[in-house]
Amino acid sequence: VKMNELSEEMKFEEAAKLRDRIRAIKNLEERQKVVSINVPEEDVFAIVNGKKKACFEVLRFKNGKLSDTEFWLIDSQDDLKNARLELIERYYSMRSDIPSRIAVDGEIEDEELLREFLETQRGKKVEFIHPQKGEHLSILNMCIKNANEHLAQNEGRLGREFAALEELASLLGLPKPPEYIESYDISNISGSQSVGVCVVYNNARPHKSSYRKFNIKTVEGANDYESTREVIFRRISKAYEEEDAIKSGTLQDDKAKFLPLPDLILLDGGKGHVHVIKELFETMGEEIPVYGMVKDDKHRTRALTDENQEFYIDKDSELFKFLTGLQEEVHRFAITAFRKKHEKASVHSELDDIKGVGPAKR
C-alpha cells in the first residue's frame, strides 16, 4: 500500500527502494524455508561478469541454514581466478567468523596459499570445494543466480538513468547527454535569512558530497532573481580561482571543491531566472547551458524553459521521473538548509535577551 501511495505521489525513487526491500525480504524468507545443507557452516562465493560491472555474491550458512547474503558491484573483471583470490582474501580480512568449508564457483589463483592464510586466521582447518553435483551445486547455482539478478537490476537502473539523460539532451538540443548537472534554489521567509543551495547530479545520481549552501550576502529582501545571481556568481568565481591555483601549482586537482564546472544548470524558476543567469554568463564569458524548471499544479516539473520558450516533458518518460526527483531533492535541501539557519538564529537571539548571560556563558 505504501509503495503504491509513493508511486501515486510520483516519489519513484522511494517507491522503488521500498519495492526492492519487500522483494529482498520475501526472497530471503522463501530461501530460508527451503535452503539447508548437511554441514554446520559454509560460505558460498560466486562472481559474475556483466557488461560493465561484475557482482561478487556471498551466501552464508549457519547451523545448516541460510543465515545471510551479501553482494558487491565492482568493475568487470578480466581475470576471474585472480579476482576470486583478492576478493575472498579481502572479505575474510574484515571478519573473524571463517567457516570450515568454502564453496567457490571456479578456480582461485594460489588457492593453497589462500587456504593457509585463512587457516592461520581461523586457527583451524579450512576446506575449499568446487561443487559439481548434488545439494552443494544447487546452492552454488542459487548464488550465481542471485549475482545475475543483482547485475540485471543495476544495469536496468543504469539504463533508465542514461535514457533520461539522452532524452534531456534530445529535448534541449545539447551535443551530448549532460553527465554533471547542478540545480539551484533559494529559500527564505519574507526575504529574511535567505539561503541558496546547489544540488549536484553525476550521471543522473545525487552526488551529495558536492552539495553546497550559500548564505545570501548582498541582496536585501525577497529577490529570488538577484539571490540566484549572487549564488551562481560566487560558485563560478570560486571555480575560476581554483583553476588559477591549479595552473600556478598552489592547488592539486583532487583538492578542488568547485571543479569541474557543470554540463548543465537547472534553476528552480522560470524565464526570468534564466534571463538573469544568461546575462551574468555573458558578462563572465561563460557558456554553460541554463534552463528553468516549470512546475505543474502538483509541484512537479512539467517543462523546462529558456528565455523564450518552454520544452514540454512527456509524463510517462524516464526524463519526467528524473526531473521530478531532482526538483524534489533541491527543494528538500533548500528547506532543510533554511530551517537549520533559522533555528540557529532563533537560539542566539533568545540567549541574547537573558540578563546576566555574557558572551562566554552564551
C-alpha positions as CSV (number, residue, x, y, z in Angstrom):
1,V,0.0,0.0,0.0
2,K,2.8,2.4,1.0
3,M,4.6,1.6,-2.2
4,N,1.5,2.4,-4.3
5,E,1.0,5.6,-2.4
6,L,4.6,6.7,-3.1
7,S,4.1,5.9,-6.8
8,E,0.9,7.9,-7.0
9,E,2.7,10.8,-5.4
10,M,5.5,10.5,-8.1
11,K,8.1,9.6,-5.5
12,F,9.5,7.0,-7.8
13,E,12.9,6.5,-6.1
14,E,11.3,5.9,-2.7
15,A,8.7,3.6,-4.2
16,A,11.5,1.6,-6.0
17,K,13.6,1.3,-2.8
18,L,10.5,0.1,-0.9
19,R,9.7,-2.4,-3.7
20,D,13.3,-3.8,-3.6
21,R,13.2,-4.1,0.1
22,I,10.0,-6.0,0.0
23,R,11.4,-8.3,-2.6
24,A,14.6,-8.9,-0.7
25,I,12.6,-9.8,2.5
26,K,10.3,-12.2,0.6
27,N,13.2,-13.8,-1.2
28,L,15.2,-14.3,2.0
29,E,12.1,-15.7,3.8
30,E,11.4,-18.2,0.9
31,R,15.0,-19.3,0.7
32,Q,15.3,-19.8,4.5
33,K,12.3,-22.1,4.3
34,V,13.7,-24.4,1.6
35,V,17.5,-24.0,1.7
36,S,19.6,-26.2,4.0
37,I,22.8,-28.1,3.8
38,N,24.1,-31.1,5.7
39,V,27.1,-29.3,7.2
40,P,27.0,-26.9,10.2
41,E,28.6,-23.9,8.5
42,E,29.6,-23.0,5.0
43,D,30.2,-19.9,2.9
44,V,29.4,-19.9,-0.9
45,F,31.0,-17.5,-3.3
46,A,30.3,-16.6,-6.9
47,I,31.5,-13.8,-9.2
48,V,29.6,-13.0,-12.4
49,N,30.7,-10.5,-15.1
50,G,28.2,-8.1,-16.7
51,K,28.7,-5.6,-19.5
52,K,30.5,-3.0,-17.3
53,K,30.2,-4.4,-13.8
54,A,30.7,-7.7,-12.0
55,C,28.8,-8.9,-9.0
56,F,30.6,-10.7,-6.1
57,E,28.0,-12.6,-4.2
58,V,28.2,-14.5,-0.9
59,L,25.7,-16.9,0.8
60,R,26.4,-17.7,4.4
61,F,25.1,-20.8,6.2
62,K,25.0,-21.3,10.0
63,N,23.6,-24.4,11.7
64,G,22.8,-25.8,8.3
65,K,20.5,-22.9,7.3
66,L,20.9,-19.8,5.2
67,S,21.7,-17.0,7.6
68,D,22.9,-14.1,5.5
69,T,23.5,-12.9,1.9
70,E,25.9,-10.1,0.8
71,F,26.9,-8.7,-2.6
72,W,29.2,-6.1,-4.1
73,L,29.1,-4.5,-7.5
74,I,32.7,-4.0,-8.8
75,D,34.3,-3.2,-12.2
76,S,34.1,-6.0,-14.7
77,Q,36.9,-8.5,-14.2
78,D,39.3,-9.8,-16.9
79,D,41.0,-12.4,-14.7
80,L,38.4,-14.2,-12.6
81,K,40.9,-16.5,-10.9
82,N,42.8,-13.6,-9.5
83,A,39.6,-11.7,-8.7
84,R,38.4,-14.6,-6.5
85,L,41.7,-14.6,-4.7
86,E,41.7,-10.9,-3.9
87,L,38.0,-10.7,-3.1
88,I,37.9,-13.7,-0.8
89,E,41.1,-12.6,1.0
90,R,39.7,-9.1,1.4
91,Y,36.3,-10.5,2.6
92,Y,37.8,-12.5,5.4
93,S,40.4,-9.9,6.4
94,M,37.4,-7.9,7.7
95,R,35.8,-10.9,9.5
96,S,36.7,-13.3,12.3
97,D,34.0,-15.9,11.6
98,I,35.7,-18.0,8.9
99,P,33.8,-21.3,8.3
100,S,35.3,-24.7,8.0
101,R,34.1,-25.1,4.4
102,I,34.0,-22.6,1.5
103,A,32.4,-23.3,-1.8
104,V,33.5,-21.4,-4.9
105,D,32.2,-21.1,-8.4
106,G,35.6,-21.5,-10.2
107,E,39.3,-21.7,-9.9
108,I,41.2,-19.5,-7.4
109,E,44.7,-18.1,-8.1
110,D,47.1,-19.5,-5.5
111,E,44.3,-21.4,-3.8
112,E,46.7,-23.3,-1.5
113,L,48.3,-20.0,-0.2
114,L,44.8,-18.5,0.4
115,R,43.8,-21.7,2.3
116,E,46.9,-21.4,4.5
117,F,46.1,-17.7,5.2
118,L,42.5,-18.5,6.2
119,E,43.6,-21.4,8.4
120,T,46.1,-19.1,10.2
121,Q,43.2,-16.5,10.7
122,R,40.8,-19.2,11.9
123,G,43.2,-21.3,13.9
124,K,41.6,-24.4,12.4
125,K,41.3,-26.3,9.1
126,V,39.6,-24.7,6.1
127,E,38.5,-26.6,3.1
128,F,37.7,-25.2,-0.4
129,I,35.2,-27.1,-2.5
130,H,34.2,-26.6,-6.2
131,P,30.7,-28.3,-6.4
132,Q,30.0,-30.5,-9.4
133,K,26.7,-32.2,-8.3
134,G,24.1,-32.5,-5.6
135,E,22.9,-30.0,-3.0
136,H,26.2,-28.0,-3.0
137,L,25.9,-27.4,-6.7
138,S,22.2,-26.4,-6.3
139,I,23.2,-23.8,-3.7
140,L,26.1,-22.6,-5.8
141,N,23.7,-22.1,-8.7
142,M,21.5,-20.1,-6.4
143,C,24.4,-17.9,-5.5
144,I,25.2,-17.4,-9.2
145,K,21.5,-16.7,-9.9
146,N,21.5,-14.0,-7.2
147,A,24.6,-12.4,-8.7
148,N,22.9,-12.3,-12.1
149,E,19.8,-10.7,-10.6
150,H,21.7,-8.0,-8.9
151,L,23.6,-7.3,-12.1
152,A,20.4,-7.1,-14.1
153,Q,18.9,-4.7,-11.5
154,N,21.9,-2.5,-11.6
155,E,22.2,-2.4,-15.4
156,G,18.4,-1.8,-15.7
157,R,18.7,1.2,-13.3
158,L,21.7,2.5,-15.2
159,G,19.9,2.0,-18.5
160,R,16.9,4.0,-17.2
161,E,19.1,6.8,-15.9
162,F,21.1,7.0,-19.1
163,A,17.8,7.0,-21.1
164,A,16.7,10.1,-19.0
165,L,19.9,11.9,-19.9
166,E,19.6,11.1,-23.6
167,E,16.0,12.4,-23.5
168,L,17.2,15.5,-21.8
169,A,19.9,16.1,-24.4
170,S,17.5,15.5,-27.3
171,L,14.8,17.8,-25.8
172,L,17.2,20.7,-25.3
173,G,19.4,20.1,-28.4
174,L,22.6,19.5,-26.3
175,P,25.5,18.0,-28.2
176,K,25.7,15.0,-25.7
177,P,23.9,13.8,-22.6
178,P,24.9,16.0,-19.6
179,E,26.9,14.0,-17.1
180,Y,27.3,16.7,-14.4
181,I,24.1,18.7,-13.6
182,E,23.7,21.4,-11.0
183,S,20.3,22.6,-9.7
184,Y,19.7,25.8,-7.6
185,D,17.0,27.0,-5.3
186,I,16.6,29.9,-2.9
187,S,14.7,29.7,0.4
188,N,13.6,32.5,2.8
189,I,10.6,33.8,4.8
190,S,9.6,37.3,3.5
191,G,13.2,37.8,2.3
192,S,14.8,37.3,5.7
193,Q,17.7,34.9,6.3
194,S,17.8,33.9,2.7
195,V,19.9,30.9,1.8
196,G,20.7,29.5,-1.6
197,V,21.6,25.9,-2.3
198,C,23.1,23.8,-5.1
199,V,22.5,20.1,-5.5
200,V,24.7,18.0,-7.9
201,Y,23.8,15.0,-10.0
202,N,26.6,13.0,-11.5
203,N,25.4,10.6,-14.2
204,A,21.8,11.0,-13.1
205,R,22.5,10.2,-9.5
206,P,22.8,12.6,-6.5
207,H,26.4,13.4,-5.6
208,K,25.7,14.6,-2.0
209,S,29.3,15.3,-1.1
210,S,29.2,18.1,-3.8
211,Y,26.0,19.8,-2.5
212,R,26.6,23.4,-1.4
213,K,24.9,26.0,0.7
214,F,25.3,29.8,0.4
215,N,24.1,32.4,2.8
216,I,22.9,35.4,0.8
217,K,25.2,38.4,1.5
218,T,24.4,41.2,-1.0
219,V,20.7,41.0,-1.5
220,E,18.1,42.7,0.7
221,G,14.5,41.3,0.9
222,A,12.8,38.6,-1.1
223,N,14.5,38.9,-4.5
224,D,15.0,35.4,-6.0
225,Y,16.5,36.7,-9.2
226,E,19.3,38.6,-7.6
227,S,19.8,36.0,-4.9
228,T,20.2,33.3,-7.6
229,R,22.6,35.6,-9.5
230,E,24.7,36.1,-6.4
231,V,24.9,32.3,-5.6
232,I,25.9,31.3,-9.1
233,F,28.4,34.2,-9.5
234,R,30.1,33.1,-6.3
235,R,30.1,29.4,-7.3
236,I,31.6,30.1,-10.8
237,S,34.1,32.6,-9.4
238,K,35.4,30.0,-6.9
239,A,35.9,27.6,-9.8
240,Y,37.9,30.2,-11.7
241,E,40.0,30.8,-8.6
242,E,40.7,27.1,-8.3
243,E,41.7,26.9,-12.0
244,D,44.2,29.7,-11.5
245,A,45.6,28.0,-8.4
246,I,46.0,24.7,-10.2
247,K,47.8,26.4,-13.0
248,S,50.1,28.1,-10.6
249,G,50.8,24.9,-8.7
250,T,49.3,26.0,-5.4
251,L,46.4,23.6,-5.6
252,Q,46.2,19.9,-6.6
253,D,43.5,18.9,-9.0
254,D,41.9,16.4,-6.5
255,K,41.7,19.1,-3.8
256,A,39.4,21.4,-5.8
257,K,35.9,21.8,-4.4
258,F,34.3,23.8,-7.2
259,L,35.6,22.0,-10.2
260,P,34.5,20.7,-12.7
261,L,32.0,23.2,-14.0
262,P,28.6,21.7,-14.7
263,D,27.5,20.5,-18.2
264,L,24.0,21.9,-17.4
265,I,22.4,24.2,-14.8
266,L,18.7,23.8,-13.9
267,L,17.1,26.6,-11.9
268,D,14.0,26.3,-9.6
269,G,12.3,29.1,-11.6
270,G,11.1,30.3,-15.0
271,K,12.2,32.5,-17.8
272,G,13.1,35.4,-15.6
273,H,15.5,33.4,-13.6
274,V,17.1,32.1,-16.8
275,H,17.4,35.6,-18.3
276,V,19.3,36.8,-15.2
277,I,21.8,34.0,-15.3
278,K,22.3,34.2,-19.0
279,E,23.0,37.9,-18.6
280,L,25.5,37.1,-15.8
281,F,27.2,34.4,-18.0
282,E,27.6,36.9,-20.9
283,T,29.4,39.2,-18.5
284,M,31.6,36.4,-17.3
285,G,32.2,34.9,-20.7
286,E,30.7,31.6,-19.6
287,E,28.7,29.3,-21.9
288,I,27.1,26.7,-19.6
289,P,23.5,25.8,-20.7
290,V,20.9,27.2,-18.3
291,Y,17.2,26.2,-18.1
292,G,14.4,26.8,-15.6
293,M,12.2,24.0,-14.2
294,V,8.5,24.9,-14.7
295,K,6.1,23.1,-12.3
296,D,2.5,21.9,-12.6
297,D,-0.2,22.3,-10.0
298,K,1.2,19.3,-8.1
299,H,4.6,20.9,-7.9
300,R,6.2,18.5,-10.4
301,T,8.4,19.7,-13.3
302,R,6.1,19.7,-16.3
303,A,8.5,21.6,-18.7
304,L,11.9,23.2,-19.0
305,T,12.3,26.7,-20.2
306,D,14.9,29.1,-21.6
307,E,14.4,32.8,-22.0
308,N,12.0,32.4,-24.9
309,Q,10.2,29.1,-24.9
310,E,9.1,26.1,-22.9
311,F,10.1,22.5,-23.6
312,Y,7.3,20.1,-22.6
313,I,8.0,16.8,-21.0
314,D,6.1,13.5,-21.5
315,K,4.7,12.5,-18.1
316,D,5.3,8.8,-19.0
317,S,9.0,9.3,-19.8
318,E,12.1,8.5,-17.8
319,L,13.1,12.2,-18.1
320,F,9.9,13.2,-16.2
321,K,10.7,10.8,-13.4
322,F,14.3,12.0,-13.2
323,L,13.4,15.8,-13.2
324,T,10.7,15.3,-10.7
325,G,13.1,13.6,-8.4
326,L,15.8,16.2,-8.9
327,Q,13.3,19.1,-8.3
328,E,12.1,17.4,-5.1
329,E,15.7,17.0,-3.9
330,V,16.8,20.6,-4.5
331,H,13.6,21.8,-2.8
332,R,14.2,19.4,0.2
333,F,17.8,20.6,0.5
334,A,16.8,24.3,0.4
335,I,14.1,23.9,3.1
336,T,16.5,21.9,5.3
337,A,19.3,24.5,4.9
338,F,17.0,27.4,5.7
339,R,15.4,25.6,8.7
340,K,18.8,25.0,10.2
341,K,19.9,28.6,9.7
342,H,16.6,30.0,11.1
343,E,16.8,27.7,14.2
344,K,20.4,28.7,14.9
345,A,19.5,32.4,14.6
346,S,16.5,31.9,16.9
347,V,18.5,30.3,19.6
348,H,21.1,33.0,19.5
349,S,18.5,35.8,19.8
350,E,16.8,34.2,22.8
351,L,20.1,33.8,24.7
352,D,21.0,37.4,23.9
353,D,17.9,38.6,25.8
354,I,18.7,36.8,29.1
355,K,20.0,39.1,31.7
356,G,23.3,38.2,33.3
357,V,24.3,35.8,30.4
358,G,27.5,37.1,28.9
359,P,29.4,36.1,25.8
360,A,31.4,33.3,27.5
361,K,28.4,31.6,29.0
362,R,26.3,32.2,25.9
